[in-house]
Amino acid sequence: MRPRINRAVVGYILAGVAMLILLLYLRFPGGAFTDYIRAEAARYPGLLLSIDAVEPAIPPGVTLENITAGFRGSPEATLHADRIGIRPGWLSLLRGRLALVMAAEGYGGDIRGQVEFADIFSVKGPLSARMNLREIRIEKCAWLRDALAGRITGTLKGSAAFSGVAESLKNGTGNIDFTLTNGSYQLLENLFGFERIDFNKVDAKVSFRNGALKIAGLTLNGEKIRISLKGNILLADDFRESRIDLNGSIEIPTQGNKRLTLAISGTLGNPKTRFM
């Protein structure tokens, strides 16, 4: 009889848990959560945030629907996600750390990531983060179109890792690896007869430290042109004004494998190219 009773007890417990989850789901205060997020965003005067709804999710967490973030200085340069899911990282909690696991969908692809805080009771202080991107159509991103004057297209995948302090993210460290495929870059002026650079693949390895990006290697491969670059980008508050200091080489197979060295300076919004 005992096994049968135990199975019955377990069944009652599971049924009770299921009913509790269903009750919480049906009574979830989505409106209050949405108002809270909007109120928190309002504490940052330069930020414009729009959210359609906040709903409960299973496993326990929340899902934000149709989220758009912009900035008062450039209200049309927005970042958008069709959906963002956020839930606690249970394994990290067992180790005494607060962690948030996130999954976002948008621009034809998705992003998966996790942020882990050193203090279980706070989202301030030391933190580490990592994320992976897949199938992101970068020309669909209004913020990137504004930052690069709409000059680049392609499908992005990659990964990133970061560590720092929440109150001073600019002083953190990290690295980024990405691949951009089947796209083009519109040139500001004609280059060796090209008005744009079409590429099959761009690979890059980048590190981040104290507000600067170090390009350890960036290679662009296309049927008509190949480019290799290394150097640094000093980030500015306005991404378009970030300073460039890159050096490398360019090879043109359609012109007898013509090869030149080049240097790129200026800003991301207005790069200057010099050949040597």
C-alpha positions as CSV (number, residue, x, y, z in Angstrom):
1,M,0.0,0.0,0.0
2,R,2.8,2.4,0.8
3,P,4.1,2.8,-2.8
4,R,0.5,3.4,-4.0
5,I,0.0,6.1,-1.3
6,N,3.3,7.7,-2.1
7,R,2.4,7.9,-5.8
8,A,-0.9,9.4,-4.8
9,V,0.8,12.0,-2.6
10,V,3.3,12.9,-5.4
11,G,0.4,13.2,-7.8
12,Y,-1.5,15.5,-5.5
13,I,1.7,17.7,-5.0
14,L,2.3,17.9,-8.7
15,A,-1.3,18.8,-9.4
16,G,-1.1,21.5,-6.7
17,V,2.0,22.9,-8.2
18,A,0.5,22.9,-11.7
19,M,-2.6,24.7,-10.4
20,L,-0.5,27.3,-8.6
21,I,1.5,28.0,-11.8
22,L,-1.7,28.3,-13.7
23,L,-3.2,30.6,-11.1
24,L,-0.1,32.8,-11.2
25,Y,-0.1,32.8,-15.0
26,L,-3.8,33.9,-15.1
27,R,-3.4,36.5,-12.4
28,F,0.0,37.8,-13.6
29,P,0.1,41.6,-13.2
30,G,1.4,42.3,-16.7
31,G,0.2,45.9,-16.6
32,A,2.0,46.7,-13.4
33,F,5.2,45.1,-14.7
34,T,5.0,47.2,-17.9
35,D,4.4,50.4,-15.9
36,Y,7.4,49.5,-13.6
37,I,9.8,49.0,-16.6
38,R,8.6,52.3,-18.2
39,A,9.1,54.1,-14.9
40,E,12.6,52.8,-14.5
41,A,13.5,53.8,-18.1
42,A,12.2,57.3,-17.4
43,R,15.0,57.7,-14.9
44,Y,17.4,58.0,-17.9
45,P,16.4,61.3,-19.7
46,G,18.1,60.4,-23.0
47,L,16.3,57.0,-23.3
48,L,13.1,56.4,-25.2
49,L,11.5,53.0,-24.5
50,S,8.4,51.4,-25.9
51,I,6.9,48.0,-24.7
52,D,3.7,46.5,-25.9
53,A,3.2,44.0,-23.1
54,V,4.9,41.9,-20.3
55,E,3.7,38.4,-19.9
56,P,4.6,35.4,-17.6
57,A,6.7,32.6,-19.1
58,I,7.4,28.9,-18.3
59,P,10.0,28.1,-17.0
60,P,9.4,30.9,-14.5
61,G,10.3,34.2,-16.0
62,V,8.8,37.0,-18.1
63,T,8.4,37.8,-21.8
64,L,8.5,41.3,-23.2
65,E,6.7,41.8,-26.5
66,N,7.5,44.3,-29.2
67,I,10.3,46.4,-27.5
68,T,11.8,49.4,-29.1
69,A,14.6,51.6,-27.6
70,G,15.8,54.9,-28.9
71,F,17.6,58.1,-27.9
72,R,16.3,61.6,-27.8
73,G,19.2,62.9,-29.9
74,S,18.4,60.5,-32.7
75,P,14.8,59.2,-32.1
76,E,14.8,57.3,-35.4
77,A,18.0,55.4,-34.6
78,T,16.3,52.6,-32.7
79,L,17.0,49.1,-31.5
80,H,14.1,46.7,-31.7
81,A,13.2,43.2,-30.6
82,D,10.0,41.3,-31.4
83,R,10.3,39.4,-28.2
84,I,12.7,39.2,-25.2
85,G,12.5,36.4,-22.6
86,I,14.1,36.9,-19.2
87,R,14.4,34.3,-16.4
88,P,16.7,33.6,-13.4
89,G,19.8,31.4,-13.9
90,W,19.0,28.7,-11.4
91,L,22.5,27.1,-11.4
92,S,24.1,30.5,-10.6
93,L,21.6,31.1,-7.8
94,L,22.7,27.8,-6.2
95,R,26.3,29.1,-6.3
96,G,25.1,32.3,-4.5
97,R,25.1,34.6,-7.6
98,L,22.3,36.5,-9.2
99,A,22.1,35.7,-12.9
100,L,19.6,36.6,-15.7
101,V,19.2,34.4,-18.8
102,M,17.9,36.2,-21.8
103,A,16.7,35.2,-25.3
104,A,15.7,37.8,-27.9
105,E,14.2,37.6,-31.4
106,G,14.4,40.3,-34.0
107,Y,15.9,41.4,-37.3
108,G,15.2,37.9,-38.7
109,G,17.5,36.2,-36.1
110,D,18.0,35.7,-32.4
111,I,20.3,36.5,-29.5
112,R,21.0,34.2,-26.5
113,G,22.9,35.5,-23.5
114,Q,23.4,35.6,-19.7
115,V,24.4,38.3,-17.2
116,E,25.8,37.2,-13.9
117,F,26.2,39.5,-10.9
118,A,28.7,38.9,-8.1
119,D,26.2,39.9,-5.4
120,I,23.0,37.8,-5.3
121,F,21.0,40.7,-3.8
122,S,22.0,43.4,-6.3
123,V,22.4,44.2,-10.0
124,K,25.2,46.6,-9.2
125,G,28.9,45.9,-8.7
126,P,31.0,43.3,-10.6
127,L,29.3,41.4,-13.4
128,S,30.1,39.1,-16.3
129,A,28.1,38.6,-19.5
130,R,28.2,36.5,-22.6
131,M,26.0,36.2,-25.7
132,N,25.6,34.5,-29.1
133,L,24.0,36.0,-32.2
134,R,22.6,34.1,-35.2
135,E,21.1,35.1,-38.5
136,I,20.8,38.8,-37.7
137,R,20.0,40.9,-40.8
138,I,22.0,44.0,-40.0
139,E,20.4,46.3,-42.6
140,K,17.2,46.0,-40.7
141,C,18.7,47.6,-37.6
142,A,17.8,51.3,-37.6
143,W,20.5,52.2,-35.1
144,L,23.2,50.6,-37.2
145,R,21.9,52.2,-40.4
146,D,22.1,55.6,-38.7
147,A,25.6,54.9,-37.2
148,L,27.0,53.8,-40.6
149,A,24.8,55.9,-42.8
150,G,23.0,52.8,-44.1
151,R,26.1,51.6,-46.0
152,I,26.3,48.0,-45.0
153,T,24.2,44.8,-45.4
154,G,24.6,41.2,-44.6
155,T,23.8,38.4,-42.2
156,L,25.6,38.4,-38.8
157,K,26.5,35.7,-36.4
158,G,29.0,35.8,-33.6
159,S,29.7,35.7,-29.9
160,A,30.8,38.1,-27.2
161,A,32.0,38.0,-23.6
162,F,32.4,40.9,-21.2
163,S,33.4,41.5,-17.6
164,G,33.3,44.8,-15.6
165,V,31.4,46.8,-13.0
166,A,27.8,47.8,-13.6
167,E,28.5,51.4,-12.5
168,S,31.3,51.8,-15.0
169,L,30.8,49.5,-18.0
170,K,33.0,51.6,-20.3
171,N,36.0,50.5,-18.2
172,G,35.3,46.8,-18.6
173,T,37.0,44.2,-20.8
174,G,35.8,41.7,-23.3
175,N,36.1,40.1,-26.7
176,I,34.0,39.7,-29.8
177,D,34.2,37.2,-32.6
178,F,31.8,37.7,-35.6
179,T,31.2,36.6,-39.1
180,L,29.2,38.7,-41.7
181,T,28.1,36.9,-44.9
182,N,26.6,37.8,-48.3
183,G,26.5,41.5,-48.0
184,S,27.9,44.8,-49.3
185,Y,29.4,48.0,-48.1
186,Q,28.5,51.3,-50.0
187,L,31.5,53.5,-50.5
188,L,31.5,57.2,-49.9
189,E,33.5,57.7,-53.1
190,N,34.6,55.6,-56.1
191,L,37.5,53.2,-55.3
192,F,39.4,51.6,-58.2
193,G,36.1,51.6,-60.1
194,F,34.0,50.3,-57.3
195,E,31.1,52.2,-55.9
196,R,30.5,49.5,-53.3
197,I,32.3,46.5,-51.9
198,D,30.4,43.2,-52.3
199,F,31.6,40.4,-50.0
200,N,30.9,36.7,-49.4
201,K,32.4,36.7,-45.9
202,V,33.9,39.0,-43.3
203,D,35.6,37.5,-40.3
204,A,36.7,39.6,-37.3
205,K,38.4,39.1,-33.9
206,V,38.0,42.1,-31.6
207,S,38.9,42.8,-28.0
208,F,37.5,45.6,-25.8
209,R,39.4,47.4,-23.0
210,N,38.8,50.7,-21.3
211,G,36.5,52.2,-24.0
212,A,38.5,51.1,-27.0
213,L,38.2,48.2,-29.5
214,K,41.4,46.5,-30.6
215,I,40.9,44.8,-34.0
216,A,43.3,41.8,-33.9
217,G,42.2,40.7,-37.4
218,L,39.5,41.6,-39.9
219,T,39.4,40.0,-43.3
220,L,36.9,40.6,-46.1
221,N,36.7,38.2,-49.0
222,G,34.8,38.8,-52.2
223,E,35.0,37.7,-55.8
224,K,36.3,41.2,-56.9
225,I,38.2,42.4,-53.8
226,R,39.9,41.1,-50.7
227,I,40.8,43.3,-47.6
228,S,42.8,42.6,-44.4
229,L,42.9,45.1,-41.5
230,K,44.2,45.5,-38.0
231,G,44.2,48.4,-35.6
232,N,42.1,50.3,-33.0
233,I,38.7,52.1,-32.7
234,L,38.3,54.6,-29.8
235,L,34.7,54.5,-28.9
236,A,32.7,57.8,-28.4
237,D,29.4,58.4,-26.8
238,D,28.0,59.1,-30.3
239,F,29.0,55.8,-32.0
240,R,29.4,57.6,-35.4
241,E,32.1,59.8,-33.9
242,S,34.3,56.8,-32.8
243,R,37.8,57.4,-34.0
244,I,39.4,54.9,-36.4
245,D,43.1,53.9,-36.7
246,L,43.3,50.8,-39.0
247,N,46.1,49.5,-41.3
248,G,46.2,46.7,-43.7
249,S,46.2,45.6,-47.3
250,I,43.8,45.4,-50.3
251,E,44.0,43.0,-53.2
252,I,42.0,43.2,-56.4
253,P,41.9,39.9,-58.4
254,T,40.0,41.5,-61.3
255,Q,42.9,43.9,-61.8
256,G,45.7,41.4,-62.1
257,N,45.8,40.7,-58.3
258,K,46.8,44.4,-57.8
259,R,47.9,44.8,-54.1
260,L,48.2,48.0,-52.1
261,T,48.7,48.8,-48.4
262,L,46.1,51.2,-46.9
263,A,45.4,53.2,-43.7
264,I,41.9,54.1,-42.6
265,S,41.4,57.1,-40.2
266,G,38.6,59.5,-39.4
267,T,35.4,58.3,-37.7
268,L,33.0,55.4,-38.2
269,G,30.5,57.9,-39.7
270,N,33.1,59.5,-42.0
271,P,36.1,57.2,-42.6
272,K,39.1,58.5,-44.5
273,T,41.2,56.0,-46.6
274,R,44.8,56.5,-47.7
275,F,46.8,54.2,-49.9
276,M,50.6,53.7,-49.7
